[in-house]
Amino acid sequence: MEGGNSSTKSSSSLRWAILRRALLRRPSPLPDEQSQTNVERISRRATHGFNLIPCHVMEDVADENSNSQLETDHGSSSRDIRLCYRLPISGAPEIYLYQRMDDRAHLNDFEVSNRYNIDNTGLVCSWPSEDVLAHYCLCHADIFRNKKVIELGSGYGLAGLVIAAATEALEVLISDGNPQVVDYIQRNINANCSAFRGTLVKSMILHWDRAESLSGFNRFDIIVASDCTFFKEFHKSLAQTVNLFLRKEGPSEAIFFSPKRGDSLDKFLVEIKESGLHFSITEIYDTEVWRRHEGFISGNDAWPNYEKDHCYPLLVRITL
């Protein structure tokens, strides 16, 4: 670790400090206010978001209520939280989402990531782009009616659950490559089964680089995904997965929400084009999302560390 004032510490040393605090699972006081500022600067974990769907914590969930198989095989947190989302449309049910408590990490998380060659960002939190995707799906519920839908890289599965509960979709498959995350997805499906009415809802472990093995798998009318384009090493396999899963007969499309993140989104769209797919990008796609974005940019609304490039998701529509 570098010596000297904390304001001069490298990004790597600050990230190690964040990791240490998570693994210790208890508050670890920072030396001074400047150190806290630096950690907030380097951390990209979303603690605020657009807050488009009202949500509150219901209760802490003790060990005896957690998935015992997840606890044994994948090292779940000893305590989770249950969030209640109140969908802002008439007659819509509440959605319950189990997820890790803030600042809970296990060494086993990294062992699982290495074993499956996946990231573990889906365990960190519900990311802002997922919030925007869920809001967008609510506002355009009619496009999902009687459709087969898959969510890729879904994390805890908020958007997929919203589609299943409020759009009259025929089938919703909520997928992720991390088996720990999929355990949470299935737990959330079980917690909300009464909200789905006639919609068939399933979870699935899906590794994009192995999607070719599912060539006989059912294709989908709509693919949705949020914040899935950050890791460049997965771009090609993600583009191929989209191409594989889009239904070839009749209209079908993929709806992605992703910030630019430097050149990451641009490089993913190069892979989309090379896969023979077409895409369009929309910056202003919802007046409320844009209004909140402008509030964060101006500083009138609180979101520390907000940057458009990293935080504001663009709408990308992909077609055959």
Contacts in CASP RR format, 6 or more apart in sequence:
PFRMAT RR
TARGET T0000
AUTHOR 0000-0000-0000
METHOD contacts of the structure
MODEL  1
MEGGNSSTKSSSSLRWAILRRALLRRPSPLPDEQSQTNVERISRRATHGF
NLIPCHVMEDVADENSNSQLETDHGSSSRDIRLCYRLPISGAPEIYLYQR
MDDRAHLNDFEVSNRYNIDNTGLVCSWPSEDVLAHYCLCHADIFRNKKVI
ELGSGYGLAGLVIAAATEALEVLISDGNPQVVDYIQRNINANCSAFRGTL
VKSMILHWDRAESLSGFNRFDIIVASDCTFFKEFHKSLAQTVNLFLRKEG
PSEAIFFSPKRGDSLDKFLVEIKESGLHFSITEIYDTEVWRRHEGFISGN
DAWPNYEKDHCYPLLVRITL
1 9 0 8 1.000
1 13 0 8 1.000
1 16 0 8 1.000
2 8 0 8 1.000
2 9 0 8 1.000
2 10 0 8 1.000
2 13 0 8 1.000
3 9 0 8 1.000
5 34 0 8 1.000
6 30 0 8 1.000
6 31 0 8 1.000
6 32 0 8 1.000
6 34 0 8 1.000
6 35 0 8 1.000
6 38 0 8 1.000
7 34 0 8 1.000
7 38 0 8 1.000
9 38 0 8 1.000
11 42 0 8 1.000
14 38 0 8 1.000
14 39 0 8 1.000
14 41 0 8 1.000
14 42 0 8 1.000
14 43 0 8 1.000
15 42 0 8 1.000
15 43 0 8 1.000
17 30 0 8 1.000
17 35 0 8 1.000
17 39 0 8 1.000
18 39 0 8 1.000
18 42 0 8 1.000
18 43 0 8 1.000
18 45 0 8 1.000
19 105 0 8 1.000
20 28 0 8 1.000
21 27 0 8 1.000
21 28 0 8 1.000
21 103 0 8 1.000
22 103 0 8 1.000
22 104 0 8 1.000
22 105 0 8 1.000
23 105 0 8 1.000
23 106 0 8 1.000
23 107 0 8 1.000
25 103 0 8 1.000
25 104 0 8 1.000
25 105 0 8 1.000
30 36 0 8 1.000
30 39 0 8 1.000
40 304 0 8 1.000
40 305 0 8 1.000
41 305 0 8 1.000
43 305 0 8 1.000
44 305 0 8 1.000
44 310 0 8 1.000
45 124 0 8 1.000
45 125 0 8 1.000
46 125 0 8 1.000
46 126 0 8 1.000
46 127 0 8 1.000
46 128 0 8 1.000
46 311 0 8 1.000
47 102 0 8 1.000
47 125 0 8 1.000
48 128 0 8 1.000
48 302 0 8 1.000
48 303 0 8 1.000
48 304 0 8 1.000
48 306 0 8 1.000
49 128 0 8 1.000
49 131 0 8 1.000
49 303 0 8 1.000
49 311 0 8 1.000
50 128 0 8 1.000
50 131 0 8 1.000
50 132 0 8 1.000
50 135 0 8 1.000
50 289 0 8 1.000
50 292 0 8 1.000
50 293 0 8 1.000
51 131 0 8 1.000
51 292 0 8 1.000
52 131 0 8 1.000
52 132 0 8 1.000
52 134 0 8 1.000
52 135 0 8 1.000
52 288 0 8 1.000
52 289 0 8 1.000
52 292 0 8 1.000
53 85 0 8 1.000
53 86 0 8 1.000
53 87 0 8 1.000
53 88 0 8 1.000
53 131 0 8 1.000
53 134 0 8 1.000
53 135 0 8 1.000
53 138 0 8 1.000
53 158 0 8 1.000
53 162 0 8 1.000
54 85 0 8 1.000
54 86 0 8 1.000
54 88 0 8 1.000
55 83 0 8 1.000
55 84 0 8 1.000
55 85 0 8 1.000
55 86 0 8 1.000
56 83 0 8 1.000
56 84 0 8 1.000
57 81 0 8 1.000
57 82 0 8 1.000
57 83 0 8 1.000
57 84 0 8 1.000
58 81 0 8 1.000
58 82 0 8 1.000
58 83 0 8 1.000
58 84 0 8 1.000
58 96 0 8 1.000
59 81 0 8 1.000
59 82 0 8 1.000
60 79 0 8 1.000
60 80 0 8 1.000
60 81 0 8 1.000
60 101 0 8 1.000
61 79 0 8 1.000
61 80 0 8 1.000
61 81 0 8 1.000
61 82 0 8 1.000
61 98 0 8 1.000
62 79 0 8 1.000
63 71 0 8 1.000
63 78 0 8 1.000
63 79 0 8 1.000
66 76 0 8 1.000
66 77 0 8 1.000
66 80 0 8 1.000
67 76 0 8 1.000
67 183 0 8 1.000
67 186 0 8 1.000
67 187 0 8 1.000
69 183 0 8 1.000
70 76 0 8 1.000
70 180 0 8 1.000
70 183 0 8 1.000
70 184 0 8 1.000
70 187 0 8 1.000
73 179 0 8 1.000
74 108 0 8 1.000
74 112 0 8 1.000
74 179 0 8 1.000
74 180 0 8 1.000
74 183 0 8 1.000
75 106 0 8 1.000
75 108 0 8 1.000
75 109 0 8 1.000
75 180 0 8 1.000
76 100 0 8 1.000
76 106 0 8 1.000
76 180 0 8 1.000
76 183 0 8 1.000
77 100 0 8 1.000
77 101 0 8 1.000
77 104 0 8 1.000
77 106 0 8 1.000
78 104 0 8 1.000
79 101 0 8 1.000
79 104 0 8 1.000
80 98 0 8 1.000
80 99 0 8 1.000
80 100 0 8 1.000
80 101 0 8 1.000
81 98 0 8 1.000
81 99 0 8 1.000
81 100 0 8 1.000
81 101 0 8 1.000
82 96 0 8 1.000
82 97 0 8 1.000
82 98 0 8 1.000
82 191 0 8 1.000
83 96 0 8 1.000
83 97 0 8 1.000
83 98 0 8 1.000
83 99 0 8 1.000
84 94 0 8 1.000
84 95 0 8 1.000
84 96 0 8 1.000
84 97 0 8 1.000
85 94 0 8 1.000
85 95 0 8 1.000
85 96 0 8 1.000
85 97 0 8 1.000
85 158 0 8 1.000
85 162 0 8 1.000
86 94 0 8 1.000
87 93 0 8 1.000
87 94 0 8 1.000
87 95 0 8 1.000
87 138 0 8 1.000
87 162 0 8 1.000
87 165 0 8 1.000
87 166 0 8 1.000
88 138 0 8 1.000
89 138 0 8 1.000
89 141 0 8 1.000
89 166 0 8 1.000
92 138 0 8 1.000
92 165 0 8 1.000
92 166 0 8 1.000
93 165 0 8 1.000
93 166 0 8 1.000
93 192 0 8 1.000
93 194 0 8 1.000
93 195 0 8 1.000
94 195 0 8 1.000
95 158 0 8 1.000
95 161 0 8 1.000
95 162 0 8 1.000
95 165 0 8 1.000
95 192 0 8 1.000
95 195 0 8 1.000
96 188 0 8 1.000
96 191 0 8 1.000
96 192 0 8 1.000
97 126 0 8 1.000
97 156 0 8 1.000
97 157 0 8 1.000
97 158 0 8 1.000
97 161 0 8 1.000
97 188 0 8 1.000
97 191 0 8 1.000
98 156 0 8 1.000
98 184 0 8 1.000
98 187 0 8 1.000
98 188 0 8 1.000
98 191 0 8 1.000
99 125 0 8 1.000
99 126 0 8 1.000
99 156 0 8 1.000
99 184 0 8 1.000
100 123 0 8 1.000
100 124 0 8 1.000
100 125 0 8 1.000
102 125 0 8 1.000
105 123 0 8 1.000
109 120 0 8 1.000
109 123 0 8 1.000
109 180 0 8 1.000
110 120 0 8 1.000
112 118 0 8 1.000
112 120 0 8 1.000
112 178 0 8 1.000
112 179 0 8 1.000
112 180 0 8 1.000
113 119 0 8 1.000
113 120 0 8 1.000
113 178 0 8 1.000
116 177 0 8 1.000
116 178 0 8 1.000
116 179 0 8 1.000
116 207 0 8 1.000
117 207 0 8 1.000
117 209 0 8 1.000
118 177 0 8 1.000
118 178 0 8 1.000
118 207 0 8 1.000
119 178 0 8 1.000
119 231 0 8 1.000
120 178 0 8 1.000
120 180 0 8 1.000
120 181 0 8 1.000
121 127 0 8 1.000
121 227 0 8 1.000
121 230 0 8 1.000
122 153 0 8 1.000
122 155 0 8 1.000
122 156 0 8 1.000
122 176 0 8 1.000
122 178 0 8 1.000
122 181 0 8 1.000
123 155 0 8 1.000
123 178 0 8 1.000
123 180 0 8 1.000
123 181 0 8 1.000
123 184 0 8 1.000
126 155 0 8 1.000
126 156 0 8 1.000
126 158 0 8 1.000
127 226 0 8 1.000
127 227 0 8 1.000
128 227 0 8 1.000
128 311 0 8 1.000
128 313 0 8 1.000
129 226 0 8 1.000
129 227 0 8 1.000
129 257 0 8 1.000
129 258 0 8 1.000
129 259 0 8 1.000
129 313 0 8 1.000
130 154 0 8 1.000
130 155 0 8 1.000
130 157 0 8 1.000
130 158 0 8 1.000
130 159 0 8 1.000
130 226 0 8 1.000
130 227 0 8 1.000
130 257 0 8 1.000
131 158 0 8 1.000
132 226 0 8 1.000
132 257 0 8 1.000
132 286 0 8 1.000
132 289 0 8 1.000
132 313 0 8 1.000
133 159 0 8 1.000
133 224 0 8 1.000
133 225 0 8 1.000
133 226 0 8 1.000
133 255 0 8 1.000
133 257 0 8 1.000
133 313 0 8 1.000
134 158 0 8 1.000
134 159 0 8 1.000
134 160 0 8 1.000
134 162 0 8 1.000
135 286 0 8 1.000
135 288 0 8 1.000
135 289 0 8 1.000
136 255 0 8 1.000
136 257 0 8 1.000
136 285 0 8 1.000
136 286 0 8 1.000
136 315 0 8 1.000
137 144 0 8 1.000
137 159 0 8 1.000
137 160 0 8 1.000
137 162 0 8 1.000
137 163 0 8 1.000
137 166 0 8 1.000
137 167 0 8 1.000
137 224 0 8 1.000
138 162 0 8 1.000
138 166 0 8 1.000
138 167 0 8 1.000
139 286 0 8 1.000
141 166 0 8 1.000
141 167 0 8 1.000
141 168 0 8 1.000
142 167 0 8 1.000
143 222 0 8 1.000
144 163 0 8 1.000
144 167 0 8 1.000
144 168 0 8 1.000
144 169 0 8 1.000
144 222 0 8 1.000
145 167 0 8 1.000
145 168 0 8 1.000
145 169 0 8 1.000
146 168 0 8 1.000
146 169 0 8 1.000
146 170 0 8 1.000
147 169 0 8 1.000
147 170 0 8 1.000
147 220 0 8 1.000
147 221 0 8 1.000
147 222 0 8 1.000
148 169 0 8 1.000
148 170 0 8 1.000
148 171 0 8 1.000
148 173 0 8 1.000
148 218 0 8 1.000
148 219 0 8 1.000
148 220 0 8 1.000
148 221 0 8 1.000
148 222 0 8 1.000
148 247 0 8 1.000
149 160 0 8 1.000
149 163 0 8 1.000
149 169 0 8 1.000
149 171 0 8 1.000
149 172 0 8 1.000
149 173 0 8 1.000
149 220 0 8 1.000
149 221 0 8 1.000
149 222 0 8 1.000
149 223 0 8 1.000
149 224 0 8 1.000
150 172 0 8 1.000
150 173 0 8 1.000
150 174 0 8 1.000
150 175 0 8 1.000
150 220 0 8 1.000
150 222 0 8 1.000
150 223 0 8 1.000
150 224 0 8 1.000
150 245 0 8 1.000
151 157 0 8 1.000
151 159 0 8 1.000
151 160 0 8 1.000
151 163 0 8 1.000
151 172 0 8 1.000
151 173 0 8 1.000
151 174 0 8 1.000
151 175 0 8 1.000
151 223 0 8 1.000
151 224 0 8 1.000
151 225 0 8 1.000
152 175 0 8 1.000
152 206 0 8 1.000
152 208 0 8 1.000
152 223 0 8 1.000
152 224 0 8 1.000
152 225 0 8 1.000
152 228 0 8 1.000
152 238 0 8 1.000
152 241 0 8 1.000
152 242 0 8 1.000
153 175 0 8 1.000
153 176 0 8 1.000
153 177 0 8 1.000
153 206 0 8 1.000
153 225 0 8 1.000
153 228 0 8 1.000
154 160 0 8 1.000
154 174 0 8 1.000
154 175 0 8 1.000
154 176 0 8 1.000
154 181 0 8 1.000
154 185 0 8 1.000
154 225 0 8 1.000
155 176 0 8 1.000
155 178 0 8 1.000
155 181 0 8 1.000
155 184 0 8 1.000
155 185 0 8 1.000
156 181 0 8 1.000
156 184 0 8 1.000
156 185 0 8 1.000
156 188 0 8 1.000
157 174 0 8 1.000
157 185 0 8 1.000
157 188 0 8 1.000
159 224 0 8 1.000
159 226 0 8 1.000
160 172 0 8 1.000
160 174 0 8 1.000
160 224 0 8 1.000
161 174 0 8 1.000
161 188 0 8 1.000
161 189 0 8 1.000
161 192 0 8 1.000
161 195 0 8 1.000
161 201 0 8 1.000
163 169 0 8 1.000
163 172 0 8 1.000
163 224 0 8 1.000
164 172 0 8 1.000
164 192 0 8 1.000
164 195 0 8 1.000
164 196 0 8 1.000
164 199 0 8 1.000
164 201 0 8 1.000
165 192 0 8 1.000
165 195 0 8 1.000
165 196 0 8 1.000
165 199 0 8 1.000
168 197 0 8 1.000
168 199 0 8 1.000
169 199 0 8 1.000
170 199 0 8 1.000
170 200 0 8 1.000
171 199 0 8 1.000
171 200 0 8 1.000
171 201 0 8 1.000
171 202 0 8 1.000
172 199 0 8 1.000
172 200 0 8 1.000
172 201 0 8 1.000
172 202 0 8 1.000
173 201 0 8 1.000
173 202 0 8 1.000
173 203 0 8 1.000
173 204 0 8 1.000
173 220 0 8 1.000
174 185 0 8 1.000
174 189 0 8 1.000
174 201 0 8 1.000
174 202 0 8 1.000
174 203 0 8 1.000
174 204 0 8 1.000
175 182 0 8 1.000
175 203 0 8 1.000
175 204 0 8 1.000
175 205 0 8 1.000
175 206 0 8 1.000
176 182 0 8 1.000
176 185 0 8 1.000
176 205 0 8 1.000
176 206 0 8 1.000
177 205 0 8 1.000
177 206 0 8 1.000
177 207 0 8 1.000
177 208 0 8 1.000
178 205 0 8 1.000
179 205 0 8 1.000
182 203 0 8 1.000
182 204 0 8 1.000
182 205 0 8 1.000
185 203 0 8 1.000
186 203 0 8 1.000
189 201 0 8 1.000
189 202 0 8 1.000
189 203 0 8 1.000
193 201 0 8 1.000
206 214 0 8 1.000
206 241 0 8 1.000
208 234 0 8 1.000
208 237 0 8 1.000
208 238 0 8 1.000
208 240 0 8 1.000
208 241 0 8 1.000
209 234 0 8 1.000
209 237 0 8 1.000
211 237 0 8 1.000
211 240 0 8 1.000
211 241 0 8 1.000
211 244 0 8 1.000
211 245 0 8 1.000
212 240 0 8 1.000
212 244 0 8 1.000
214 244 0 8 1.000
215 244 0 8 1.000
217 244 0 8 1.000
217 245 0 8 1.000
219 244 0 8 1.000
219 245 0 8 1.000
219 246 0 8 1.000
219 247 0 8 1.000
219 248 0 8 1.000
219 252 0 8 1.000
220 245 0 8 1.000
220 246 0 8 1.000
220 247 0 8 1.000
220 252 0 8 1.000
221 247 0 8 1.000
221 251 0 8 1.000
221 252 0 8 1.000
222 252 0 8 1.000
222 253 0 8 1.000
222 254 0 8 1.000
222 255 0 8 1.000
223 242 0 8 1.000
223 245 0 8 1.000
223 246 0 8 1.000
223 252 0 8 1.000
223 253 0 8 1.000
223 254 0 8 1.000
223 255 0 8 1.000
223 318 0 8 1.000
224 254 0 8 1.000
224 255 0 8 1.000
224 256 0 8 1.000
225 254 0 8 1.000
225 255 0 8 1.000
225 256 0 8 1.000
225 257 0 8 1.000
225 258 0 8 1.000
226 256 0 8 1.000
226 257 0 8 1.000
226 258 0 8 1.000
226 313 0 8 1.000
227 257 0 8 1.000
227 258 0 8 1.000
227 259 0 8 1.000
227 313 0 8 1.000
228 234 0 8 1.000
228 238 0 8 1.000
228 256 0 8 1.000
228 258 0 8 1.000
229 235 0 8 1.000
229 238 0 8 1.000
229 256 0 8 1.000
229 258 0 8 1.000
229 261 0 8 1.000
229 264 0 8 1.000
229 265 0 8 1.000
229 268 0 8 1.000
230 258 0 8 1.000
230 261 0 8 1.000
230 264 0 8 1.000
231 264 0 8 1.000
232 264 0 8 1.000
232 267 0 8 1.000
232 268 0 8 1.000
235 267 0 8 1.000
235 268 0 8 1.000
235 270 0 8 1.000
235 271 0 8 1.000
236 271 0 8 1.000
238 268 0 8 1.000
238 271 0 8 1.000
239 268 0 8 1.000
239 271 0 8 1.000
239 272 0 8 1.000
239 274 0 8 1.000
239 275 0 8 1.000
239 277 0 8 1.000
240 275 0 8 1.000
242 254 0 8 1.000
242 272 0 8 1.000
242 275 0 8 1.000
242 277 0 8 1.000
242 318 0 8 1.000
243 275 0 8 1.000
243 276 0 8 1.000
243 277 0 8 1.000
243 320 0 8 1.000
246 252 0 8 1.000
246 253 0 8 1.000
246 254 0 8 1.000
246 277 0 8 1.000
246 318 0 8 1.000
246 319 0 8 1.000
246 320 0 8 1.000
248 320 0 8 1.000
252 319 0 8 1.000
252 320 0 8 1.000
253 317 0 8 1.000
253 318 0 8 1.000
253 319 0 8 1.000
254 316 0 8 1.000
254 317 0 8 1.000
254 318 0 8 1.000
254 319 0 8 1.000
255 315 0 8 1.000
255 316 0 8 1.000
255 317 0 8 1.000
255 318 0 8 1.000
256 315 0 8 1.000
256 316 0 8 1.000
256 317 0 8 1.000
256 318 0 8 1.000
257 313 0 8 1.000
257 314 0 8 1.000
257 315 0 8 1.000
257 316 0 8 1.000
258 265 0 8 1.000
258 268 0 8 1.000
258 313 0 8 1.000
258 314 0 8 1.000
258 316 0 8 1.000
259 265 0 8 1.000
259 308 0 8 1.000
259 309 0 8 1.000
259 310 0 8 1.000
259 311 0 8 1.000
259 312 0 8 1.000
259 313 0 8 1.000
259 314 0 8 1.000
260 266 0 8 1.000
260 309 0 8 1.000
260 314 0 8 1.000
261 309 0 8 1.000
261 310 0 8 1.000
262 309 0 8 1.000
265 314 0 8 1.000
265 316 0 8 1.000
269 279 0 8 1.000
269 281 0 8 1.000
269 316 0 8 1.000
272 279 0 8 1.000
272 318 0 8 1.000
273 279 0 8 1.000
276 320 0 8 1.000
277 318 0 8 1.000
277 319 0 8 1.000
277 320 0 8 1.000
278 318 0 8 1.000
278 319 0 8 1.000
278 320 0 8 1.000
279 316 0 8 1.000
279 317 0 8 1.000
279 318 0 8 1.000
279 319 0 8 1.000
280 316 0 8 1.000
280 317 0 8 1.000
281 314 0 8 1.000
281 315 0 8 1.000
281 316 0 8 1.000
282 314 0 8 1.000
282 315 0 8 1.000
282 317 0 8 1.000
283 314 0 8 1.000
283 315 0 8 1.000
284 290 0 8 1.000
285 315 0 8 1.000
292 301 0 8 1.000
293 308 0 8 1.000
293 312 0 8 1.000
295 301 0 8 1.000
296 303 0 8 1.000
296 306 0 8 1.000
296 311 0 8 1.000
297 306 0 8 1.000
297 308 0 8 1.000
299 306 0 8 1.000
303 311 0 8 1.000
END
